[in-house]
Amino acid sequence: MRALLRNSWRWAVGIFILTFVLALLLSLASTSISDTMSWEGGLLVLVAIVAMGVMFDMLGIAATSAQERPFHSMASKKVPGAKEAVGIVRRADQFSNFCSDVVGDISGVISGAAALAVIASFALSFPIFDGKETIIEVTLISVIAAFTVGGKALGKSISLHYSNEIILFVGKFFHWMNTKFNMKLFYLKPKKKRQGKRGVLRAPRTD
């Protein structure tokens, strides 16, 4: 119990720091891009942010619903990414927490900020809508919410039916990263074989 709480506490602290850093970097990047682009370009950035949230939510669901046994068979046949896929399934709680909660929540917050930047740029491009920013804001945020929820609903169905295929694809990506950059992302270490104790040789009985 203590070990579980200690590991959970470490993971919570680590994910807190990672979330803060990612949110800071993505917010700065999206704000900078939106401020320097037209409202059309800002709208494309907004769509990309929403799509990223939906995609990572799919990965999190796939990790929690994937089966480990098929990947062991693939690993025995030396299929690239199979060992990493086993590692993802065994740590599905952490993988799902990062994909669905961290990236998903960050995408939701950033999409709201990006929407405000798009609305401001749109109002400047079309003075006829000056003073009607509230209506545009409510409409755009409602559309974003609808696309986000609808996309996640569709993605959930796909993830549940093709969970193993999705995780194997992610495992192959991690395998490429591990091979290319000498990393250990979700790499499954081979178990060491235990050597049994040898018995003491005795002289044969003569009686």
C-alpha positions as CSV (number, residue, x, y, z in Angstrom):
1,M,0.0,0.0,0.0
2,R,2.8,2.4,0.9
3,A,4.7,1.6,-2.3
4,L,1.5,2.2,-4.3
5,L,0.9,5.6,-2.6
6,R,4.6,6.5,-3.1
7,N,4.6,5.7,-6.8
8,S,1.3,7.5,-7.3
9,W,2.6,10.6,-5.5
10,R,5.7,10.6,-7.6
11,W,3.6,10.3,-10.8
12,A,1.2,13.0,-9.7
13,V,4.1,15.4,-8.9
14,G,5.8,14.6,-12.2
15,I,2.6,15.0,-14.2
16,F,1.9,18.3,-12.5
17,I,5.2,19.7,-13.6
18,L,4.9,18.3,-17.1
19,T,1.4,19.7,-17.5
20,F,2.5,23.1,-16.3
21,V,5.4,23.2,-18.8
22,L,3.4,21.8,-21.7
23,A,0.5,24.3,-21.1
24,L,2.9,27.2,-20.9
25,L,4.7,26.2,-24.1
26,L,1.6,25.4,-26.1
27,S,-0.2,28.6,-24.9
28,L,2.7,30.8,-25.9
29,A,3.0,29.0,-29.2
30,S,-0.7,29.2,-30.1
31,T,-1.0,32.8,-28.9
32,S,2.0,33.9,-30.9
33,I,0.8,32.1,-34.0
34,S,-2.7,33.4,-33.7
35,D,-1.6,37.0,-33.2
36,T,0.6,37.0,-36.3
37,M,-1.9,35.3,-38.6
38,S,-5.2,36.2,-40.2
39,W,-8.4,35.0,-38.7
40,E,-8.5,32.2,-41.3
41,G,-5.0,31.0,-40.2
42,G,-6.0,31.3,-36.6
43,L,-9.1,29.2,-37.3
44,L,-6.9,26.5,-38.8
45,V,-4.7,26.5,-35.7
46,L,-7.9,26.2,-33.6
47,V,-9.0,23.2,-35.6
48,A,-5.6,21.6,-35.2
49,I,-5.7,22.1,-31.4
50,V,-9.2,20.5,-31.2
51,A,-8.1,17.6,-33.4
52,M,-5.0,17.0,-31.2
53,G,-7.2,16.8,-28.2
54,V,-9.5,14.3,-29.9
55,M,-6.6,12.2,-31.2
56,F,-4.8,11.9,-27.8
57,D,-8.1,11.0,-26.2
58,M,-8.4,8.1,-28.6
59,L,-4.9,7.0,-27.7
60,G,-5.8,7.0,-24.0
61,I,-8.9,5.0,-24.5
62,A,-7.1,2.5,-26.7
63,A,-4.4,1.9,-24.1
64,T,-7.0,1.0,-21.4
65,S,-8.9,-1.3,-23.7
66,A,-6.1,-3.1,-25.5
67,Q,-5.2,-6.7,-24.8
68,E,-1.7,-7.6,-23.8
69,R,-1.6,-11.3,-25.0
70,P,-1.5,-10.6,-28.8
71,F,1.6,-8.3,-28.4
72,H,3.5,-11.1,-26.7
73,S,3.0,-13.3,-29.7
74,M,4.2,-10.4,-31.9
75,A,7.2,-9.8,-29.7
76,S,8.2,-13.5,-30.0
77,K,8.1,-13.0,-33.8
78,K,10.2,-9.9,-33.4
79,V,7.6,-7.5,-34.7
80,P,8.9,-3.9,-34.4
81,G,6.9,-2.1,-31.7
82,A,5.4,-5.1,-30.0
83,K,7.5,-4.8,-26.9
84,E,6.7,-1.1,-26.6
85,A,3.1,-2.0,-27.0
86,V,3.3,-4.4,-24.1
87,G,4.9,-1.6,-22.1
88,I,2.1,0.8,-23.0
89,V,-0.6,-1.7,-21.9
90,R,1.1,-2.5,-18.6
91,R,1.3,1.2,-17.8
92,A,-2.1,2.0,-19.4
93,D,-3.1,4.2,-16.4
94,Q,-0.1,6.5,-16.8
95,F,-0.3,6.5,-20.6
96,S,-4.1,7.2,-20.5
97,N,-3.6,9.9,-17.9
98,F,-1.1,11.7,-20.0
99,C,-3.0,11.4,-23.3
100,S,-6.6,11.9,-22.1
101,D,-6.2,14.2,-19.1
102,V,-3.0,16.2,-19.6
103,V,-3.1,16.8,-23.4
104,G,-6.9,16.6,-23.6
105,D,-7.4,19.2,-20.8
106,I,-4.6,21.5,-22.1
107,S,-6.2,21.3,-25.6
108,G,-9.5,22.4,-24.2
109,V,-8.1,25.4,-22.3
110,I,-5.9,26.5,-25.3
111,S,-8.7,26.1,-27.8
112,G,-10.7,28.7,-25.7
113,A,-7.8,31.1,-25.7
114,A,-7.3,30.6,-29.5
115,A,-11.0,31.2,-30.1
116,L,-10.8,34.6,-28.5
117,A,-7.8,35.5,-30.7
118,V,-9.7,34.4,-33.8
119,I,-12.7,36.4,-32.8
120,A,-10.6,39.5,-32.2
121,S,-8.9,39.1,-35.6
122,F,-12.3,38.5,-37.3
123,A,-13.8,41.6,-35.8
124,L,-10.9,43.7,-37.1
125,S,-11.2,42.2,-40.6
126,F,-14.9,42.9,-40.7
127,P,-15.9,46.2,-39.0
128,I,-19.5,45.4,-39.7
129,F,-19.3,42.9,-36.8
130,D,-17.8,45.4,-34.4
131,G,-19.6,45.4,-31.1
132,K,-21.0,41.9,-31.8
133,E,-18.1,40.0,-30.5
134,T,-20.1,38.4,-27.8
135,I,-22.5,36.7,-30.3
136,I,-19.5,35.5,-32.3
137,E,-17.7,34.3,-29.2
138,V,-20.7,32.3,-27.9
139,T,-21.3,30.8,-31.4
140,L,-17.7,29.8,-32.0
141,I,-17.2,28.3,-28.5
142,S,-20.4,26.3,-28.9
143,V,-19.2,25.0,-32.3
144,I,-15.8,24.1,-30.7
145,A,-17.6,22.2,-27.9
146,A,-19.8,20.4,-30.3
147,F,-16.9,19.3,-32.5
148,T,-14.8,18.3,-29.5
149,V,-17.5,16.1,-27.9
150,G,-18.7,14.7,-31.2
151,G,-15.1,13.9,-32.2
152,K,-14.3,12.2,-28.9
153,A,-17.5,10.2,-29.2
154,L,-16.5,9.0,-32.7
155,G,-12.9,8.4,-31.5
156,K,-14.0,6.4,-28.6
157,S,-15.9,3.9,-30.8
158,I,-12.9,3.6,-33.1
159,S,-10.5,3.2,-30.1
160,L,-12.6,0.4,-28.5
161,H,-12.9,-1.6,-31.8
162,Y,-9.3,-1.1,-33.0
163,S,-7.4,-0.7,-29.7
164,N,-4.7,-3.3,-30.4
165,E,-4.1,-1.8,-33.9
166,I,-3.8,1.7,-32.5
167,I,-1.5,0.7,-29.7
168,L,0.7,-1.3,-32.1
169,F,1.0,1.8,-34.3
170,V,2.0,3.9,-31.3
171,G,4.4,1.1,-30.2
172,K,6.1,1.2,-33.6
173,F,6.5,4.9,-33.3
174,F,8.1,4.5,-29.9
175,H,10.3,1.7,-31.3
176,W,11.5,4.1,-34.0
177,M,12.2,6.8,-31.4
178,N,14.1,4.3,-29.2
179,T,16.1,3.0,-32.1
180,K,16.8,6.4,-33.7
181,F,17.6,8.4,-30.6
182,N,18.7,5.6,-28.2
183,M,15.8,6.1,-25.9
184,K,13.8,3.7,-23.7
185,L,10.2,4.9,-24.2
186,F,7.9,2.1,-22.9
187,Y,10.5,-0.4,-23.7
188,L,9.9,-3.8,-22.1
189,K,13.0,-5.2,-20.6
190,P,13.6,-8.9,-21.1
191,K,13.2,-10.9,-17.9
192,K,16.4,-12.5,-16.5
193,K,16.2,-16.3,-16.4
194,R,16.6,-17.6,-12.9
195,Q,19.2,-20.3,-12.5
196,G,18.2,-23.1,-10.3
197,K,20.5,-24.5,-7.7
198,R,22.5,-27.4,-8.7
199,G,22.2,-30.5,-6.5
200,V,25.2,-31.9,-4.7
201,L,26.6,-34.9,-6.5
202,R,26.9,-38.0,-4.3
203,A,28.6,-41.3,-4.9
204,P,26.2,-44.0,-5.9
205,R,25.1,-46.4,-3.3
206,T,26.7,-49.8,-3.2
207,D,24.2,-51.6,-1.0
